[in-house]
Amino acid sequence: MSWLAGCQPQEAARPTITAANYLTTIPDPKTLGETYVSDPDHVLDPSTVPALNARLDSLDRSGRAHLDVVLVRSLGEAVPKTAATALFNEWKIGRRDTNNGLLMLLVLDQRRVEFETGYGLEADLPDIVCYRIQQRYMLEAARAGDYDRAVQQGVAAIIRRLRPAAGPTRPALATAADSERYRLDSLRQALLAPSSLEEAPADPLDTALPGEAPPAAYASPEAGLPLGTLLVAGLALVLYLVLWYCTTRGRRGRGWLALLPLGLLLALVVPTLQGTLGTGAFMALAYGLPLLYLHGYFGWQYRRAQRQVAPTERPVAYGQSQAAHRGLAFTAYLFPVVLALYWRWYRRHLAALRDAPFACPTCGQPMQKLGSEAEKAYLAPGQVVEERIHSVDYDVWECAAGHRLLLTYPNPDSEATECPACHHRTLGPGRLRVVQAATTKAAGWGWRVAKCRFCQHEEQVREPIPRLPDPATRAAGSSASSSWSGSSGSSSSSSTSSGGSSGGGGAGSSW
């Protein structure tokens, strides 16, 4: 590379790399003509660097990973792992959106090799695989002082891991008949060859060799809390919080109950992590605890519903029961075996509060509920409007002696509010009446107008309108982004190292 030849006269001027200055002294490969190898102490043979850059450039172009290689004779007293993490984050190796960066650092005086991976590569290159690559392909050559071979074999193993072996290539076909014959032959081979149905051979890096005992820090990736348990824990926490909100909404002094779902989940996760609680038991408890909680809550609601209610108190009891069960209908599907019966009883209970006959409070004779058309004769005009917009429902009961009782049932889901002029619940949701339209240079404003559906009274509230985004600014930002992408793709370099961050993964080995 040209920078290798140009650096020889400045060798005496280059400061010694130490723990205090390695971040500024070790050159970022991107500053060396967009290469991927930083070798300030010229450890590698000059002919090795171009070959490595070519392979790493191809890997970078594929989008799978951006790998930077660094070799130094010394870092002073700095810990190689700490230095690898710091260099990774300082250079922002890999793409910002995929975090596909990887750093290979060799420190000769400490006889240490470190891999540092971004979040996006931790699934393909877990710590144990990084450790095995170092142990199987790099350490023997490094012990012999052949650092060129150590780096080349390590890079090759990483590329093989990230690029599985390709299948057989399709031959060039001259005519449509040849193409159809090739397709039929391929299909026949796939049907007749049992081996074609077998899975691809496992990567040897996923299996420990006889006698290979990695340190505890690089334990098998299967160890730890299973993904299914983590998913169940997350869903259980969401369920607990939803149940807490729906069962304590509008009830003062019960906010502390939010600690219960968090404490219950912690009480399950900690024993599972310690191995004292199996995954099956964890999932059973994560499903069963909310069911027990609902048993207690719905049992309390059932007991409350058994008390006798006077006819005039029916609307209050009806509203309280609606509020207590609001937002919890999904539990009938989540726990169908047990709660399906409860919700059937709940619907019958609500119907009884509205439709069950009772004796007239005045004369004691049975009262009958009038139909929807017959009751309108006894409703005020404003009450008729309330029923028409479904903000309030009225039941009119009448006995044989002519005594009538009007029961009021507000609709908790209606957006209508009480009109300050006529005092009926007929004030509809407000609509914005624009006075000054917003532009790209200034905000606007208007009146939020709420109109009564009965008396036509209007309530006005001034409301600001945010300034509109400038299309030119958006277009310029989009153009700049496109220009950046275009220039990056059209230049001689295809480096995507533009904002990655370390995921803390990787491995280290000593030779």
Backbone hydrogen bonds, N-H to C=O, Kabsch-Sander energy under -0.5 kcal/mol:
donor,donor_aa,acceptor,acceptor_aa,energy
4,L,1,M,-0.6
5,A,1,M,-1.3
6,G,2,S,-2.0
7,C,3,W,-1.1
8,Q,4,L,-0.5
8,Q,5,A,-0.8
10,Q,7,C,-0.6
11,E,8,Q,-1.6
13,A,10,Q,-0.7
14,R,10,Q,-1.1
14,R,11,E,-0.7
22,Y,18,T,-1.3
24,T,21,N,-1.1
25,T,21,N,-2.2
26,I,22,Y,-2.0
31,T,28,D,-2.2
32,L,29,P,-1.6
34,E,30,K,-1.1
35,T,29,P,-1.8
38,S,69,V,-3.1
39,D,37,V,-0.6
41,D,71,L,-0.7
42,H,39,D,-1.9
48,T,45,D,-1.8
49,V,45,D,-1.0
51,A,47,S,-0.8
52,L,48,T,-2.3
53,N,49,V,-2.7
54,A,50,P,-2.2
55,R,51,A,-1.9
56,L,52,L,-2.8
57,D,53,N,-2.4
58,S,54,A,-1.8
59,L,55,R,-2.0
60,D,56,L,-2.4
61,R,57,D,-2.6
62,S,58,S,-1.5
63,G,59,L,-0.5
63,G,60,D,-1.3
64,R,59,L,-0.8
65,A,59,L,-0.9
66,H,100,N,-2.3
67,L,65,A,-0.5
68,D,66,H,-0.5
68,D,102,L,-2.5
69,V,36,Y,-2.8
70,V,104,M,-3.0
71,L,38,S,-2.0
72,V,106,L,-2.3
78,A,75,L,-1.6
83,A,79,V,-2.5
84,A,80,P,-2.8
85,T,81,K,-2.1
86,A,82,T,-2.3
87,L,83,A,-3.0
88,F,84,A,-2.3
89,N,85,T,-2.2
90,E,86,A,-2.3
91,W,87,L,-2.6
92,K,88,F,-1.1
93,I,88,F,-1.4
99,N,95,R,-2.0
102,L,66,H,-2.2
103,L,116,E,-2.5
104,M,68,D,-2.7
105,L,103,L,-0.5
105,L,114,E,-2.8
106,L,70,V,-2.4
107,V,112,R,-2.8
108,L,72,V,-2.3
108,L,106,L,-0.6
109,D,73,R,-2.0
111,R,108,L,-1.1
112,R,107,V,-2.1
113,V,509,S,-2.5
114,E,105,L,-2.8
115,F,507,A,-3.0
116,E,103,L,-2.1
117,T,505,G,-1.6
118,G,101,G,-2.3
119,Y,501,S,-0.8
120,G,99,N,-1.6
121,L,99,N,-0.6
121,L,118,G,-1.5
122,E,118,G,-0.6
122,E,119,Y,-1.1
125,L,121,L,-3.3
129,V,126,P,-0.6
130,C,126,P,-2.2
131,Y,127,D,-2.3
132,R,128,I,-2.0
133,I,129,V,-2.3
134,Q,130,C,-1.9
135,Q,131,Y,-2.5
136,R,132,R,-2.8
137,Y,133,I,-2.1
138,M,133,I,-0.5
138,M,134,Q,-1.5
139,L,134,Q,-2.1
142,A,138,M,-2.2
143,R,139,L,-2.7
144,A,140,E,-1.3
145,G,142,A,-1.3
146,D,141,A,-2.4
147,Y,145,G,-1.4
150,A,146,D,-1.9
151,V,147,Y,-2.5
152,Q,148,D,-2.6
153,Q,149,R,-2.7
154,G,150,A,-1.9
155,V,151,V,-2.8
156,A,152,Q,-2.4
157,A,153,Q,-2.2
158,I,154,G,-2.1
159,I,155,V,-2.5
160,R,156,A,-2.4
161,R,157,A,-2.0
162,L,158,I,-2.1
163,R,159,I,-2.3
179,S,175,T,-1.9
180,E,176,A,-2.4
181,R,177,A,-2.4
182,Y,178,D,-2.5
183,R,179,S,-2.0
184,L,180,E,-2.2
185,D,181,R,-2.5
186,S,182,Y,-2.3
187,L,183,R,-2.1
188,R,184,L,-2.4
189,Q,185,D,-2.4
190,A,186,S,-2.1
191,L,187,L,-1.8
192,L,188,R,-2.1
193,A,189,Q,-2.4
196,S,193,A,-1.2
197,L,194,P,-1.7
198,E,195,S,-1.1
206,D,203,D,-2.1
207,T,204,P,-1.4
212,E,209,L,-2.4
213,A,211,G,-0.9
218,Y,215,P,-1.6
219,A,216,A,-1.2
223,A,220,S,-2.1
230,L,226,P,-2.0
231,L,227,L,-2.5
232,V,228,G,-2.5
233,A,229,T,-2.6
234,G,230,L,-2.3
235,L,231,L,-2.5
236,A,232,V,-2.8
237,L,233,A,-2.3
238,V,234,G,-2.2
239,L,235,L,-2.5
240,Y,236,A,-2.9
241,L,237,L,-2.4
242,V,238,V,-2.3
243,L,239,L,-2.6
244,W,240,Y,-2.6
245,Y,241,L,-2.5
246,C,242,V,-2.7
247,T,243,L,-2.0
248,T,244,W,-1.1
249,R,245,Y,-1.2
251,R,248,T,-2.1
252,R,250,G,-0.6
254,R,251,R,-0.9
257,L,254,R,-1.6
258,A,255,G,-2.0
259,L,256,W,-1.9
260,L,257,L,-1.2
262,L,258,A,-0.9
263,G,259,L,-2.6
264,L,260,L,-2.8
265,L,261,P,-2.3
266,L,262,L,-2.3
267,A,263,G,-2.3
268,L,264,L,-0.9
268,L,265,L,-0.7
269,V,265,L,-2.7
270,V,266,L,-2.2
272,T,268,L,-1.4
273,L,269,V,-2.6
274,Q,270,V,-1.9
275,G,271,P,-0.5
275,G,272,T,-0.9
276,T,271,P,-1.7
277,L,271,P,-1.4
282,F,278,G,-2.3
283,M,279,T,-2.5
284,A,280,G,-2.2
285,L,281,A,-2.5
286,A,282,F,-2.9
287,Y,283,M,-1.6
288,G,284,A,-2.4
289,L,285,L,-2.8
291,L,287,Y,-0.8
292,L,288,G,-2.4
293,Y,289,L,-2.5
294,L,290,P,-2.5
295,H,291,L,-2.1
296,G,292,L,-2.0
297,Y,293,Y,-2.3
298,F,294,L,-3.2
299,G,295,H,-2.0
300,W,296,G,-1.8
301,Q,297,Y,-1.9
302,Y,298,F,-2.4
303,R,299,G,-2.1
304,R,300,W,-2.1
305,A,301,Q,-1.8
306,Q,302,Y,-0.6
306,Q,303,R,-0.9
307,R,304,R,-1.0
313,E,310,A,-1.5
314,R,310,A,-0.5
314,R,311,P,-1.2
317,A,313,E,-2.3
318,Y,314,R,-2.9
319,G,315,P,-2.4
320,Q,316,V,-2.5
321,S,317,A,-2.2
322,Q,318,Y,-2.2
323,A,319,G,-2.5
324,A,320,Q,-2.1
325,H,321,S,-1.2
326,R,322,Q,-0.8
326,R,323,A,-0.5
328,L,325,H,-1.8
331,T,328,L,-1.6
332,A,329,A,-1.5
333,Y,330,F,-1.4
334,L,330,F,-1.7
335,F,331,T,-2.5
339,L,335,F,-2.2
340,A,336,P,-1.1
341,L,338,V,-0.5
342,Y,338,V,-0.6
343,W,339,L,-2.5
344,R,340,A,-1.5
345,W,341,L,-2.0
346,Y,342,Y,-2.5
347,R,343,W,-2.0
348,R,344,R,-1.7
349,H,345,W,-2.5
350,L,346,Y,-2.3
351,A,347,R,-2.1
352,A,348,R,-2.2
353,L,349,H,-1.9
354,R,350,L,-1.0
355,D,351,A,-2.9
356,A,352,A,-1.9
360,C,365,Q,-3.0
364,G,360,C,-1.8
367,M,358,F,-2.3
368,Q,398,E,-2.8
370,L,396,V,-2.9
375,E,371,G,-2.3
376,K,373,E,-0.6
377,A,374,A,-1.0
378,Y,375,E,-1.8
379,L,376,K,-1.1
384,V,380,A,-1.9
385,V,381,P,-1.8
386,E,382,G,-2.0
387,E,383,Q,-2.1
388,R,384,V,-2.0
389,I,385,V,-2.1
390,H,387,E,-0.8
391,S,386,E,-2.2
392,V,386,E,-1.1
393,D,409,Y,-2.3
395,D,407,L,-2.4
397,W,395,D,-0.5
397,W,405,L,-2.6
398,E,368,Q,-2.5
399,C,403,H,-2.1
400,A,366,P,-0.6
402,G,399,C,-1.7
405,L,397,W,-2.5
407,L,395,D,-2.8
407,L,405,L,-0.6
409,Y,393,D,-2.6
411,N,391,S,-2.6
414,S,411,N,-1.4
417,T,427,L,-2.2
419,C,424,H,-3.0
423,H,419,C,-1.9
426,T,424,H,-2.2
427,L,417,T,-2.6
428,G,426,T,-0.9
428,G,451,K,-2.0
431,R,449,V,-2.8
433,R,447,W,-3.4
434,V,432,L,-0.7
435,V,445,W,-1.9
436,Q,445,W,-2.6
439,T,442,A,-2.9
444,G,465,I,-2.1
445,W,436,Q,-1.9
446,G,463,E,-2.0
447,W,433,R,-2.6
448,R,446,G,-0.5
448,R,461,V,-3.5
449,V,431,R,-3.2
449,V,447,W,-0.9
450,A,448,R,-0.5
450,A,459,E,-2.8
452,C,457,H,-2.9
453,R,426,T,-3.1
456,Q,452,C,-0.8
459,E,450,A,-2.7
461,V,448,R,-1.4
463,E,446,G,-3.0
465,I,444,G,-3.0
468,L,439,T,-1.9
474,R,470,D,-2.1
475,A,471,P,-2.8
476,A,472,A,-2.5
477,G,473,T,-2.4
478,S,474,R,-2.6
479,S,475,A,-2.9
480,A,476,A,-2.8
481,S,477,G,-2.3
482,S,478,S,-2.6
483,S,479,S,-3.1
484,W,480,A,-2.6
485,S,481,S,-2.5
486,G,482,S,-3.0
487,S,483,S,-3.0
488,S,484,W,-2.3
489,G,485,S,-2.2
490,S,486,G,-2.1
491,S,487,S,-1.4
498,S,94,G,-1.9
498,S,496,T,-1.4
499,G,92,K,-1.4
499,G,94,G,-1.4
500,G,92,K,-1.4
500,G,94,G,-1.4
503,G,117,T,-2.3
505,G,117,T,-0.7
507,A,115,F,-0.8
509,S,113,V,-2.2
511,W,111,R,-1.9
